[in-house]
Amino acid sequence: MELHRPRSKWPFFFLLGGLVLVWSSLNGSELRILVFPVGSLPLLGFGLVMAAGALYALVRSFRGAPVRIDEAGLRLKVAGINRSVPWAAIEALIIEPYTGTLAGNGAPRLVLVPAPGADLGVAAEYQNKIDGRPSIILLSLDSILESLEQVKLGLSTYAGARFIDGVPVIEATAGTS
């Protein structure tokens, strides 16, 4: 199972706009600031910068999935980890709700608890809200295309007992307080 990032349509718009600006500057159009003609060279430069930025965004949108889950473990390209992590190096994978003070992002997060002695190349500095173990926040689930139910199904299939669904746990304790 792969967790995919959504792709934006904006880079196509900016690429087209940049190419139109480059074409128009090469065909005699000029940039005007208020009523003062500046010339076609700034128009060409603006069009090139716009097209280059759009190409960069397009290339980034076609990069691989940030998380791939299979029988061997996880293939991670998030949180400073860019490698395959076997299941033996993972103590738990937790879906926990965002419980911060900011009301902006209430989406659940995927949190990895590394096994003792496992070197993932990143320090586990975050303490998860479920059991307080040192963890690494991999990603917020609103930054991927798959739904929460699809992620839960994939994690329960491949991670088995390592998967902890913390969303009902937090909601149940919040309801009793």
SULNOR-V446107 format. One record per helix or strand of 2 or more residues. SS is the DSSP state (2 for helix, 1 for strand). FROM is the first residue (numbers start at 1). LEN is the number of residues. If there is no record, write none. Layout:
# SULNOR-V446107
SS:FROM:LEN
SS:FROM:LEN
This chain:
# SULNOR-V446107
1:2:2
2:10:17
1:31:3
1:36:4
2:40:22
1:67:4
1:73:6
1:81:6
2:87:3
1:90:7
1:109:6
1:126:2
1:134:7
2:141:3
2:148:11
2:160:3
1:163:3
2:166:11
